[in-house]
Amino acid sequence: MTVSLFRLALNAASSFPIPNTPATSDSISPRRSTTRWSLTPAPARALALLSQEEVASVLRFFRPEDAALALGSCLLKRLAVVRGVGATWAESWRGMKREEGGKPIWRDENNILGEVEFNVSHHGTMVVLVADAAPKNGPKRARRVGIDVVKIDVPKDTLAVRREGSWEKWVRIFADVMPEEEVRRIVDGEDSDDREQQNLEGKLRRFYTFWGLREAYVKLSGEALVAPWLKELEFRNVRAPSKGLENTVGDTTRGSEVWLGGKRVENLGVELQAMGEDYIIATIVERATESEEFAAFENVDVDGVIDTSATG
C-alpha cells in the first residue's frame, strides 16, 4: 500500500539502548563504546538492514548517542520510500539522491515507481521524518517538505540566559539570521496571551518554536541557514504548543504564517506539535488543497521495520 504525505517518528534511545559503561580509570574510549553499542542486539539487527555506505555513516560517530540518531535516520528514510511508492527494501537505497543544494530525494532508477521527497530531523533522542510521494502514475512531482525537531533543555538554556544578563541579550545572539520584527516578537511575546509563555521556560518554548519553523522552511527550500534571504524570512501568528506529559503527545497548533521579503508565502501547510515535556516539532509542506490535513505522526517500531525489509 502506498501513501502520499505522511510523517514518522522514532525514539533512538529506546529503540537502540546504549549499554552502561562503568566509570573507571581505564574506561573504554568513545570509539570503542560506539563499536560495543553496534554489537548489541537492537543496533546489530538494524545495521544488518543497511548498505555498507550507510553502516559507515552510522559508525563514524564517536558517541553511541549520535550513532543511534544516524541509524534511526537511515531506517526512516528507507521506510518512507517503501511506504510512499511501494519500492522493495533494496530499491529504497538505490534511488537515494541529493539535489542541488543537498536536498534529499528518492527517484526510481528504472523510472517505474516515481519519486519521494523527504526531510529528516533529529535532536536529543528523537528522530522525525516528513515525506511526500509521487507515484509514477500520480502527480508529476513530489511536493516540497521540511521538518525540524528541537529539544528544550531548560536548565542549560537558563544558565545561558543568565550569563548573557537578560532574555533580550540572549535572543539577540541569533539576530544575524532573524529580522528585527521577529526578534521583537520573541522578546516581547507578541501574538501570545498565554501565561504559560511568560515565564522563562515558556519564553524558551516560544524561541525554539520560531527556530524550528525557521529550520523547517529553510530545509523545505533546499537552501542552508546561510541563505541570503534569511533576514527577510519571518513567521507571524505563531503560538508555541503547550507541552505534554512524559512520552505523550502534547498540544498541536496550526495557522502560523510564513512571510518572505514582506509578502506572505502562500499554499503552505504549517503545524507545530509538542512531544512529551521537552520536544517541539515544526512541519511545513506545500499544500495540495486548502483543506488538506496533516497526517498524525506514526511511531516506528524497529521490529516493524525489520518485518518490512523481510517482505521486500
C-alpha positions in Angstrom: 0.0 0.0 0.0 1.4 3.4 -0.9 0.5 6.8 0.6 1.2 10.4 -0.3 2.0 12.8 2.6 3.0 11.1 5.9 5.2 11.5 9.0 7.2 9.1 11.0 8.9 9.3 14.4 11.4 7.1 16.2 12.9 7.3 19.7 16.5 6.4 19.3 17.2 5.9 23.0 14.5 3.2 23.5 15.0 1.7 20.0 18.8 1.3 20.3 19.7 1.2 24.0 23.2 2.1 25.0 25.0 -0.2 27.4 26.1 1.2 30.7 29.9 1.7 30.9 31.4 1.6 34.4 33.2 4.9 35.2 36.7 3.6 35.9 40.2 5.0 35.2 40.5 2.7 32.3 37.0 3.3 30.8 36.7 2.4 27.2 37.2 5.1 24.6 34.2 6.7 22.8 35.1 4.9 19.6 35.1 1.5 21.3 31.9 2.5 23.1 30.2 3.0 19.7 31.6 -0.3 18.4 30.4 -2.1 21.6 26.9 -0.5 21.2 26.8 -1.6 17.5 27.2 -5.2 18.5 24.3 -5.3 21.0 21.1 -6.9 19.7 18.9 -4.0 18.6 21.6 -1.9 16.7 23.1 -5.0 15.2 19.8 -6.2 13.8 19.1 -2.7 12.3 22.6 -2.2 10.9 22.2 -5.6 9.1 19.4 -4.0 7.0 21.7 -1.2 5.7 24.2 -0.9 2.9 28.0 -0.7 3.6 27.9 3.1 2.9 25.0 3.6 5.4 26.7 1.5 8.1 29.9 3.6 7.7 27.8 6.8 8.0 26.4 5.5 11.3 29.6 4.1 12.8 31.7 7.2 12.0 30.3 8.9 15.2 32.3 8.7 18.3 29.3 8.8 20.7 26.8 6.0 20.5 24.1 8.5 21.2 24.9 10.2 17.9 25.2 6.9 16.1 21.8 5.9 17.3 20.3 9.0 15.8 22.0 8.4 12.5 20.8 4.8 12.5 17.3 5.9 13.1 17.5 8.5 10.3 18.7 5.8 7.8 15.8 3.5 8.7 13.1 6.1 8.5 14.3 7.3 5.0 14.2 3.7 3.7 10.8 3.1 5.3 9.5 6.3 3.7 10.3 5.1 0.2 8.8 1.6 0.8 5.6 3.2 2.2 5.5 6.0 -0.3 5.8 4.2 -3.7 5.9 0.5 -2.8 9.6 0.0 -3.5 11.4 -3.0 -2.2 13.8 -2.6 0.7 16.8 -3.0 -1.7 15.3 -0.4 -4.1 14.8 2.0 -1.3 18.6 2.5 -1.1 19.5 2.5 -4.8 17.4 5.6 -5.6 18.7 7.9 -2.8 20.0 11.1 -4.3 20.7 14.7 -3.4 19.6 17.6 -5.5 21.5 20.8 -6.0 21.9 22.4 -2.6 22.0 19.0 -0.9 18.2 18.4 -0.6 17.5 14.7 -0.3 15.1 12.9 -2.7 14.5 9.3 -3.9 13.9 8.7 -7.6 13.3 5.3 -9.2 16.4 4.4 -11.3 14.1 2.5 -13.7 11.5 5.3 -14.0 8.7 3.0 -12.9 7.8 3.8 -9.3 8.1 7.6 -9.2 9.8 9.8 -6.5 9.7 10.5 -2.8 10.7 13.8 -1.3 11.5 13.6 2.4 13.1 15.5 5.1 14.6 14.2 8.4 15.5 15.9 11.7 16.8 14.7 15.0 17.6 16.2 18.3 18.0 14.7 21.8 16.8 11.2 21.3 14.0 11.9 18.8 14.2 11.3 15.0 11.3 12.5 12.8 10.6 12.5 9.1 8.1 14.0 6.8 7.6 12.7 3.2 5.5 13.2 0.1 5.3 10.5 -2.5 4.6 11.0 -6.2 4.0 7.5 -7.8 4.7 7.2 -11.4 1.0 7.4 -12.4 0.2 10.1 -9.8 1.3 13.8 -9.5 4.1 15.0 -11.7 6.4 15.5 -8.7 6.5 15.1 -5.0 5.8 18.2 -3.0 8.5 20.1 -1.1 8.5 19.3 2.6 10.5 20.4 5.6 10.7 19.4 9.3 12.6 20.2 12.4 12.6 18.8 15.9 14.0 20.8 18.8 14.6 19.7 22.4 14.3 22.3 25.0 16.9 22.0 27.7 15.6 24.4 30.3 18.4 24.1 32.9 21.1 24.5 30.3 19.4 27.4 28.5 18.5 29.1 31.8 22.2 29.3 32.7 23.0 30.6 29.2 20.4 33.4 29.6 21.8 34.3 33.0 25.3 34.5 31.6 24.1 37.0 28.9 22.5 39.1 31.5 18.9 39.3 30.2 16.4 37.4 28.0 16.7 40.0 25.2 20.5 39.8 25.1 20.3 36.0 24.8 17.8 36.2 22.0 19.9 38.7 20.1 22.7 36.2 19.9 20.7 34.8 17.0 19.7 38.2 15.4 22.1 37.7 12.5 19.6 35.2 11.0 16.4 36.8 12.1 14.6 40.0 11.0 14.3 42.6 13.8 10.5 42.3 13.7 10.7 38.6 14.7 13.3 39.3 17.4 10.9 41.7 18.9 8.0 39.2 18.7 10.1 36.7 20.6 11.4 39.1 23.2 8.1 40.8 23.8 5.9 37.7 23.5 3.8 39.3 20.7 1.0 37.1 19.4 1.0 35.3 22.8 -1.6 35.8 25.6 -0.8 32.5 27.2 0.5 33.0 30.7 2.5 29.7 30.4 4.7 31.5 27.8 5.5 34.4 30.1 7.9 32.7 32.5 11.4 31.7 31.3 10.5 28.2 30.4 7.6 29.5 28.4 9.8 32.0 26.7 12.3 29.3 25.7 9.5 27.2 24.3 8.5 30.3 22.2 12.0 30.9 21.0 12.6 27.3 19.9 9.2 27.3 18.2 10.3 30.1 16.0 13.7 28.5 15.5 12.1 25.2 14.5 9.9 26.9 12.0 12.9 28.7 10.5 14.8 25.5 10.1 11.8 23.6 8.6 11.2 26.3 6.0 14.9 26.5 5.1 15.0 22.7 4.7 11.9 22.8 2.5 13.5 25.4 0.3 16.6 23.3 -0.2 19.0 26.0 1.0 21.1 26.1 4.1 20.9 28.5 7.0 23.4 30.7 5.1 20.7 31.5 2.5 20.9 35.2 1.5 17.2 35.8 2.3 17.3 34.6 5.9 17.0 38.1 7.3 13.8 38.6 5.2 12.2 35.4 6.4 9.7 35.8 9.3 6.9 34.0 10.9 3.6 35.5 12.1 0.6 34.3 14.1 2.8 31.8 15.9 1.7 30.1 19.1 4.0 27.7 20.8 2.3 24.3 21.6 1.8 23.5 25.2 4.0 20.6 26.4 2.6 17.2 27.1 3.4 14.7 29.8 6.5 12.5 29.5 6.3 10.2 26.5 2.9 11.6 25.4 1.8 13.8 22.5 1.2 17.4 23.7 -0.6 20.3 22.1 -0.9 20.9 18.3 -1.1 24.4 16.8 -1.7 25.5 13.2 -2.1 28.7 11.4 1.4 30.1 11.6 2.2 32.2 8.6 5.4 32.3 6.5 6.5 35.7 5.2 9.4 36.4 2.9 10.5 39.8 1.8 7.4 41.4 3.2 5.0 39.1 1.3 3.2 36.1 2.7 4.2 32.7 1.1 1.0 31.1 0.0 0.0 27.4 -0.3 1.9 26.2 2.7 0.7 24.0 5.5 2.3 24.7 8.8 1.9 22.6 12.0 3.6 22.7 15.4 3.4 19.6 17.5 4.6 19.2 21.1 6.0 15.8 22.0 6.4 15.0 25.7 7.7 17.7 28.0 10.7 18.8 26.0 10.2 18.4 22.2 8.6 20.6 19.6 8.3 19.5 16.0 7.7 22.1 13.2 6.4 20.7 9.9 6.0 22.8 6.7 4.7 21.4 3.4 3.4 22.6 0.1 -0.3 22.1 0.4 -2.3 20.3 -2.3 -5.6 21.9 -1.2 -6.7 24.5 1.3 -8.5 21.9 3.4 -5.7 19.3 3.4 -5.0 17.9 6.9 -1.7 16.7 8.3 -1.3 13.0 8.9 -0.5 12.2 12.6 3.0 11.0 13.4 3.4 7.3 13.3 5.8 6.0 16.0 8.0 3.5 14.3 8.8 0.2 15.9 12.2 -1.3 14.9 10.7 -4.8 14.7 8.2 -3.5 12.3 10.9 -2.1 10.1 12.7 -5.5 10.1 9.4 -7.1 9.1 9.0 -4.6 6.3 12.6 -5.3 5.0 11.9 -9.0 5.0 8.9 -8.7 2.7 10.9 -6.7 0.1 
